[in-house]
Amino acid sequence: MSVRHTLSLYRSRARLMRSAALGDPVARILAMPRGSAGYARYEKVRARGELVRGRSGTYMTVSHRVCNEVLRSDAFGAVPTAASKHVLTPTNGRLDRLVHPLDDSFASVDPPEHPRLRKIVAPFFTPAAMRRLRGFVDEVIDDELDRLDRPERLDLISEFAVRVPSRVICEMLGLPPSDHERFVRWGIEFGATVDGARTPGDLLRTRTLLTEMTEYFEDLCAVRALSPGGADMVSAMVAATEAGEMTRRGLVATCQALLIGGFVTTANIIGNGVVGLMQHPAQRDALLADPTLAATLVEEVLRLEAPAQYSVRIALRPVTVAGHSLERGTPVVTLLAGANRDPEVFPNPNALDLSRPNSRDHLSFAAGIHYCIGAGLARMEGEIALKALFARFPDLRIEGKVAYCPSRVIRGPYVLPIRPR
Ligand code: HEM
């Protein structure tokens, strides 16, 4: 890392901390300790209005209406994450710089390229594809529940919540399940670095992560190109790359995005679901009495604890939002987790309520053209897993301290000690 990088890192961190100390609600959220719940801070933003400008010129909104408007508007485009700002090192000369799962995949691309790239993997996520996958998901969950069936205390996240979606996405991508441990480590590192490097240590972690992921997928795609025709997603993307529809950078990034996106956030539905039910025993009893409530439970859990707490957009042209005139290039942070607790849309917003009629109106999968491609998969996995978990272990309880993912963006426990029976 160059001296210039280190200085610029420290300067931007000092600016952020100064603004936070001066009470800037936007900076207070961007500077909050990783792994802490931001909900009280989000309410401070709500108290200031529908759209709030921070000292740095970045706007932020926790209004459901305004988040929706910004996410769906073609006046706004996707922005690279703060994570890759300083991470421009070449990768052994193979690609001109490290590949980032969000910044280099279709997640950060605007039309007209966006729909063209999204279409390459979209067939793997249709409702029909989900119906075909359902039997496999059932099998994986049954198998993983058998492993949990022990009298001792265990960590629900590493022993179940991460294993289920990780096995499913490995199957979809055609990745060896034996690499599971390394994927889990990547998932944790991704959560801890996606909101931007604040220290040289953060920068090093980001670089190490991106180097490992980039090299892994470059090698995997090269091997897959030698034996084309596979039915998995990586093979489909390799074929699209060979046909000139995708760049090599886009290919590697999209593999990374689908792997990380495929299990990190979904594991949080399970972890947040269990914590939520333990905190709301009447809702747990309701689920035990009527297991079909698992689908609503998933929506309520997604609403209350958005696994991706915010996303960012940038104005592509001058635009007026909630009475503010925004210049081209203005960033807007859409705080999905805050919009999900907007009392105008969700009365008594902080309660987990399985009889809420509109839980599904949450914005945890965002909205507009970047609406999460894996939403149907995550919902299916979350519903089957939570339903089966409580059917098998109705007396499951938390025993020990819950630790949250060290991230400001990713929200969910990454250590959840439980006793299943
Ligand atoms: C609880 C589970 C999940 C949550 C909360 C979640 C959340 C999100 C959000 C908020 C976005 C939009 C980001 C933005 O607009 O800036 C997104 C996009 C995306 N998600 Fe998910 N996700 C989940 C599961 C998944 C799964 C299972 C996959 C893949 C297997 C996946 C892959 C993606 C991809 C590729 C995009 C980019 C879509 C685009 O730009 O068109 N996600 N996700």
Residues whose N, C-alpha, C, O or C-beta is under 5 A from the ligand:
A	BS01	HEM	F106 A107 R118 A257 L258 G261 G262 T265 T266 I269 P307 A308 S311 V312 S364 F365 A366 I369 H370 Y371 C372 I373 G374 A375 L377 A378
